[in-house]
C-alpha cells in the first residue's frame, strides 16, 4: 500500500510539473509567483534607463526604509542600534551608515533567530543553509516575496543572452527527487534535469546521449559540474551540441581556463552569474562582456579594503525584509572593477572575477572529478567549521572544528550525510576525519571549503586527451 501511495505521489508530482511547464508565461506569473514578481520585472525594465543619480537615490531610500524596519521589528538590529545610539530616521547619506559595524558570518550563524522579523512566523518562511564556501555555513530564512524578487532579477539578467523561461534547457542539479526519492534524471516540459550525484562512470555517457537527443538551447550548472561534463565530451571525442546558445554557470567563480575549456567543448558562449543563498546580492555578465554586473536595485554594495589591492564585497540586501542582512561581509573578493560598463552602458559595479568562491573539485582514486560539494553541503550539527583536504587522488581528510556539545551521534550523522551527498561517487574516495582546534584562513581571512593540493588544470587537460 505504501509503495502504491509513493508511486501515485511521484506520478502526481511529475504531472504537476508538466502542467506548470505548459502554462503560458503570463498566466504562470500570476498563478505561481507572488505579485511581487511582476512588480519587480516592471521596475527592472524601467530602471535600465536610470542615470547614476536616480540609482543612488533609490538605493538610499531603500537602505533608509530597511534600517527603520529593522530597528522596529528585528531584535538584533534593535539592540545594536539602541546600544550605539543610532537612529535610522536621521540617515541623510551613505556616510551615516559607517557607525553600523560590519556583519560577520559568525554573528549570523550564532544569532540566527535574532535576525528574523519577530512579526513573521517561521512556518511561513523557507529555511536554507549556505554552501559554506568560507568554511562557515549559516542558516537563512526566505519568504515567498523574496523568492519572487530573485526570480525577477534572474529573468532580467538572463534576458541579456535572449534566454526565455520556456527555452529547452538542461539543468545539472545537485539532487533530483521525485516522490521524495532521489533519481538520476527527470524530464518534463522543455526541461531535462540531471542529478550531479550520478555524474560518474556509465551515467556520464548516458547523460551525454540524453542531452544530445534532447537538443537543448541552454545548459545550466555550477562551473565545476559543467567542467566535468565538457571534459567528458572532449575525453570521448564527441562534437559540440548542435543549436546550443549558451552554457549558464552560477554560484561558483568561473576561472579563465574553465571558460575556455567549456566554450571549446560546448561550442557556445559561457554566461556567468553570481548569486547568494543569503539573497543579498546578484550579478551577471552583459550582452558584450564577461564582467560581472552587480545589480544596484537588488542591494547596496560596499567595497572593504582587502590585501594585495583587492576589495571585499560587503552588501545590504533590499529584498529580504524577513531576515535583513545589513553591511554583511560576504568574504568574496574582487580585484579590477569599475562603476560603468563601456560595452553595454549600464551604471553597475562591474567586476572581472570574484575570488573566495573557488569550489575546487575532489579527485577520486581513478581520476574521477567530484564537483561542487558546496551545492549539497549544509550545516553539520555541532560543527563550527570544516574543511576538506586532499593531496592524493582517492583520499580526503575532513578537518573539523567541533563545538563543545559535539558527540559520537554527531559523528555518525556526518558520515550518514556525506554518504547521501556523494551518492554514486561515495566509493571513489576514502574519507578520514581529523578533529582540530582551528582551521587556517587564507590571506583574505576566508576558510577554503576544499584545500586542494592536486593540479586540477593539468588533470583535466590530461583526461581530455
C-alpha positions in Angstrom: 0.0 0.0 0.0 2.8 2.4 0.9 4.6 1.7 -2.3 1.4 2.4 -4.3 0.9 5.7 -2.5 4.5 6.7 -3.2 4.1 5.8 -6.8 0.9 7.9 -7.0 2.6 10.8 -5.3 5.5 10.7 -7.8 3.1 10.5 -10.8 1.1 13.4 -9.4 4.3 15.4 -8.9 5.5 14.9 -12.4 2.1 15.7 -13.8 2.0 18.9 -11.9 5.5 19.8 -13.3 4.3 19.2 -16.8 1.2 21.4 -16.3 3.5 24.1 -14.9 5.8 24.0 -17.9 2.9 24.1 -20.4 1.2 27.1 -18.7 1.5 30.3 -20.7 4.0 32.7 -19.1 1.5 35.5 -18.4 -0.7 33.0 -16.5 2.2 31.3 -14.8 3.5 34.5 -13.4 0.1 35.3 -11.9 -0.7 31.8 -10.6 2.6 30.5 -9.3 4.6 33.6 -8.4 3.7 36.3 -5.9 2.5 39.7 -7.2 6.0 41.0 -6.3 7.4 39.2 -9.3 5.6 41.3 -11.9 6.2 44.5 -9.9 10.0 43.8 -9.9 10.0 42.9 -13.6 8.3 46.3 -14.4 10.8 48.2 -12.2 13.8 46.4 -13.7 12.7 47.3 -17.2 12.2 50.9 -16.2 15.5 51.2 -14.4 17.6 50.3 -17.4 17.5 53.9 -18.4 18.2 55.4 -15.0 21.2 57.7 -14.6 23.7 57.4 -11.7 21.8 60.0 -9.5 18.5 58.2 -9.8 20.1 54.8 -8.9 21.8 56.3 -5.9 18.6 58.0 -4.7 16.8 54.7 -5.0 19.5 52.9 -3.0 19.5 55.5 -0.3 15.7 55.3 0.0 15.7 51.5 0.2 18.5 51.5 2.7 16.8 54.0 5.0 13.5 52.1 4.8 15.3 48.8 5.6 17.1 50.4 8.6 13.8 51.8 10.0 12.1 48.4 9.5 15.0 46.6 11.2 15.0 48.8 14.2 11.3 48.3 14.8 10.9 44.6 14.0 14.3 42.8 14.1 15.7 42.1 17.6 19.4 42.0 16.6 19.3 45.5 15.0 17.0 46.9 17.6 19.6 46.0 20.3 22.5 47.1 18.1 21.1 50.5 17.2 19.9 51.2 20.8 23.4 50.3 22.2 25.1 52.7 19.8 22.6 55.5 19.8 22.0 55.1 16.1 18.6 56.5 14.8 17.7 55.4 11.2 15.3 58.3 10.9 18.3 60.6 10.8 20.1 59.0 7.9 20.7 61.5 5.2 23.5 59.9 3.2 25.6 56.8 2.9 28.3 58.1 5.2 25.8 57.9 8.0 26.0 54.1 7.8 29.6 53.9 8.9 28.7 53.8 12.5 27.0 50.4 11.9 29.6 47.7 12.3 30.2 45.1 9.6 28.2 42.0 10.0 30.2 38.7 10.0 29.1 35.2 9.1 29.9 34.0 12.6 27.5 36.6 14.0 24.6 35.4 11.8 25.5 31.8 12.5 25.4 32.3 16.3 22.4 34.5 16.5 20.2 33.3 13.6 16.8 33.8 15.2 17.7 37.4 16.3 17.9 38.4 12.6 14.3 37.4 11.8 11.4 39.8 11.8 9.6 39.0 15.0 6.2 39.5 13.5 6.7 36.7 10.9 6.1 33.0 11.9 9.0 30.8 11.0 6.5 28.3 9.4 5.8 30.9 6.7 9.5 31.0 5.7 11.7 28.7 3.8 14.8 27.6 5.6 18.1 27.3 3.7 21.7 26.6 4.5 24.6 28.3 2.7 27.1 26.2 0.9 29.9 27.1 3.3 32.5 28.2 0.7 34.0 30.2 3.6 34.1 27.2 5.9 31.4 28.9 8.0 28.0 27.7 6.7 25.0 29.6 8.1 21.2 29.2 8.1 19.0 31.8 6.4 15.2 32.2 6.1 13.5 33.4 3.0 9.9 34.5 2.1 7.8 33.9 -1.0 8.2 37.6 -1.9 12.0 37.3 -1.6 12.0 34.3 -3.9 9.8 36.3 -6.4 12.3 39.1 -6.4 15.2 36.7 -7.0 13.4 35.1 -10.0 12.6 38.5 -11.4 16.2 39.7 -11.3 17.4 36.3 -12.6 14.9 36.6 -15.5 16.0 40.1 -16.3 19.7 39.3 -16.3 19.4 36.1 -18.4 17.4 38.1 -21.0 20.7 39.7 -21.9 21.5 36.4 -23.8 18.0 36.1 -25.2 17.1 33.4 -22.6 13.4 32.6 -22.4 11.8 30.7 -19.5 10.2 28.3 -22.0 13.5 27.6 -23.8 14.8 24.0 -24.0 17.2 23.7 -21.1 19.3 21.1 -19.3 19.7 21.6 -15.6 22.6 19.9 -13.8 21.0 19.8 -10.3 22.7 18.7 -7.0 19.9 16.2 -6.3 16.9 15.2 -8.4 13.9 13.9 -6.5 10.5 12.6 -7.4 8.0 11.4 -4.8 10.7 12.1 -2.2 13.1 9.6 -3.8 16.5 10.6 -5.4 16.6 9.6 -9.1 19.3 10.1 -11.8 17.2 12.4 -14.1 13.8 13.7 -14.8 12.2 15.2 -17.9 9.2 17.4 -18.0 8.1 20.1 -20.5 11.2 21.7 -22.0 13.5 20.7 -19.2 15.8 17.8 -18.7 17.1 17.7 -15.1 20.2 15.6 -14.4 21.5 14.7 -11.0 25.1 15.6 -10.2 25.2 12.7 -7.8 25.2 10.3 -10.8 27.8 12.3 -12.8 30.3 9.5 -12.8 31.1 6.2 -14.6 28.5 4.9 -17.1 26.0 7.6 -16.1 28.1 10.4 -17.7 27.9 8.6 -21.1 24.1 8.2 -20.6 23.8 11.9 -19.8 25.8 12.9 -22.9 23.5 10.9 -25.1 20.3 12.2 -23.4 21.5 15.8 -23.7 22.4 15.4 -27.4 19.0 13.8 -28.2 17.2 16.5 -26.1 18.9 19.3 -28.2 19.0 22.0 -25.6 19.4 25.7 -26.2 20.9 26.2 -22.7 22.7 24.1 -20.1 22.7 25.4 -16.6 25.0 24.3 -13.7 27.8 25.1 -11.4 31.2 25.7 -13.2 32.7 22.6 -11.6 29.8 20.5 -12.8 29.9 22.0 -16.3 33.7 21.3 -16.4 33.1 17.6 -15.7 30.5 17.4 -18.5 32.7 19.3 -21.0 35.6 17.2 -20.0 33.6 14.0 -20.8 32.7 15.4 -24.2 36.4 16.0 -25.1 37.6 12.7 -23.5 35.1 10.8 -25.7 35.9 12.8 -28.8 32.3 14.0 -29.1 31.4 17.1 -31.1 29.7 20.2 -29.5 25.9 20.1 -29.1 24.2 21.5 -32.2 21.9 24.5 -31.7 23.2 25.3 -28.2 23.1 29.0 -27.4 24.9 29.2 -24.1 26.1 27.4 -21.0 25.0 29.3 -17.9 27.2 28.9 -14.9 26.4 30.3 -11.4 27.2 30.1 -7.7 31.0 29.5 -8.1 33.8 31.5 -9.6 34.4 30.7 -13.2 38.1 30.6 -14.0 39.6 31.6 -17.4 40.7 28.1 -18.1 37.3 26.7 -17.3 35.6 29.2 -19.6 37.9 28.4 -22.5 37.6 24.7 -22.0 33.8 24.8 -21.8 33.4 27.1 -24.8 35.6 24.8 -26.9 33.7 21.6 -25.7 30.1 23.1 -25.9 30.7 25.3 -29.0 28.8 28.2 -27.4 29.2 31.1 -25.1 29.6 30.6 -21.3 27.5 33.1 -19.4 28.4 33.5 -15.7 26.1 34.7 -12.9 26.7 35.5 -9.2 24.1 34.9 -6.5 23.9 34.1 -2.8 21.8 31.8 -0.7 21.5 34.9 1.6 19.8 36.7 -1.3 21.7 39.9 -0.6 23.5 40.4 -4.0 23.1 39.3 -7.6 25.2 39.8 -10.7 25.6 38.6 -14.2 27.5 39.3 -17.4 26.2 41.6 -20.1 25.5 41.1 -23.8 29.0 42.1 -24.8 31.4 41.4 -22.0 32.4 38.8 -19.3 32.5 41.3 -16.4 30.0 40.5 -13.6 27.5 43.4 -13.3 26.2 43.7 -9.7 22.6 44.9 -9.9 22.2 48.1 -7.8 18.4 47.6 -7.2 19.0 44.2 -5.5 21.2 45.6 -2.8 23.8 48.2 -1.9 27.4 47.3 -2.4 30.3 48.4 -0.4 33.9 47.5 -1.0 36.0 47.0 2.1 39.8 47.2 1.8 41.5 43.8 1.5 45.0 42.7 0.8 47.1 43.0 -2.4 44.8 45.7 -3.8 41.7 43.6 -3.6 38.3 44.6 -2.1 35.9 42.5 0.0 32.3 42.6 -1.1 30.0 44.0 1.6 26.3 44.0 0.9 23.0 45.3 2.3 20.2 43.4 0.6 16.9 45.1 -0.3 14.7 42.1 -1.0 14.6 40.1 2.3 12.9 42.1 5.0 12.1 38.9 6.9 15.8 38.3 7.6 17.7 41.5 6.6 21.4 41.5 6.4 22.9 44.9 6.8 26.6 45.6 5.9 27.1 41.9 5.6 30.7 40.7 4.8 30.4 38.1 2.1 34.1 37.1 2.2 34.2 37.4 -1.6 37.0 39.5 -3.1 37.2 41.4 -6.3 40.2 43.0 -7.9 39.9 45.1 -11.0 36.5 46.8 -11.1 34.6 49.8 -12.4 31.3 51.6 -11.9 30.3 51.7 -15.5 30.3 49.2 -18.3 31.6 50.6 -21.6 30.4 47.5 -23.5 26.7 47.9 -22.6 26.4 51.3 -20.9 24.9 50.1 -17.6 25.9 52.0 -14.5 26.5 48.9 -12.4 29.5 47.9 -10.4 31.4 45.6 -12.7 34.0 43.1 -11.5 36.3 40.9 -13.6 36.4 37.9 -11.3 35.3 37.1 -7.8 37.7 35.3 -5.5 36.6 33.3 -2.5 34.1 31.2 -4.4 36.6 28.8 -5.9 34.9 25.5 -5.1 37.7 23.1 -6.0 36.9 19.5 -7.1 37.8 16.4 -5.2 39.5 13.7 -7.2 38.6 10.0 -7.0 41.0 7.1 -6.9 40.6 6.6 -10.7 40.9 10.3 -11.6 37.1 11.0 -11.3 36.3 14.7 -10.8 33.8 15.1 -7.9 32.3 18.6 -8.3 30.6 21.4 -6.4 30.4 19.9 -2.8 29.1 23.3 -1.6 26.0 22.9 -3.7 25.0 20.0 -1.5 26.6 20.8 1.8 24.7 22.5 4.5 25.5 22.8 8.2 26.6 19.9 10.3 25.2 19.7 13.8 27.6 20.9 16.5 30.3 21.7 13.9 31.8 25.2 14.0 34.0 24.9 10.9 35.1 22.3 8.5 37.5 21.8 5.5 38.2 19.0 3.0 41.9 18.5 2.4 43.3 16.4 -0.5 46.9 15.8 -1.7 46.5 12.4 -3.4 43.7 11.0 -5.6 41.1 8.9 -3.8 42.0 10.1 -0.3 40.4 13.0 1.5 40.8 14.3 5.0 37.9 16.2 6.6 39.2 18.7 9.2 36.5 19.6 11.7 36.4 22.2 14.5 33.8 20.7 16.9 31.5 22.6 19.2 31.6 21.7 22.9 28.4 19.7 22.5 29.8 17.5 19.7 29.3 13.8 20.4 29.5 10.4 18.7 26.0 10.7 17.4 27.1 13.9 15.5 30.0 11.9 14.1 27.5 9.3 12.9 25.2 11.9 11.4 28.1 13.4 9.4 29.0 10.0 8.0 25.4 9.4 7.0 25.1 12.9 5.4 28.3 12.5 3.4 27.2 9.1 2.1 24.0 10.7 1.0 25.8 13.6 -0.6 28.4 11.6 -2.5 25.8 9.2 -3.8 27.1 7.1 -6.7 30.6 8.6 -6.1 30.9 7.5 -2.4 33.3 4.7 -3.3 35.6 6.9 -5.3 37.3 8.4 -2.2 38.4 7.2 1.2 37.4 9.8 3.9 39.4 10.3 7.1 38.2 12.5 10.0 40.6 14.9 11.7 39.4 17.0 14.7 41.3 20.3 15.1 41.1 23.4 17.3 41.2 25.7 14.3 41.4 25.8 10.5 44.0 28.2 9.0 42.5 31.1 7.0 43.7 32.5 3.7 45.4 35.9 3.5 41.9 37.3 2.8 40.5 35.8 6.0 38.5 33.1 4.4 38.5 29.4 5.2 38.5 27.4 2.0 35.9 24.6 1.9 38.4 22.4 0.0 42.2 22.7 0.3 43.1 21.0 -2.9 46.8 20.2 -3.4 46.4 18.4 -6.7 47.0 20.1 -10.1 43.4 20.2 -11.4 44.1 22.1 -14.6 46.7 19.5 -15.8 44.5 16.7 -14.6 41.5 17.9 -16.6 43.7 18.5 -19.7 45.2 15.0 -19.4 41.8 13.4 -19.1 40.5 15.2 -22.1 43.3 13.9 -24.3 
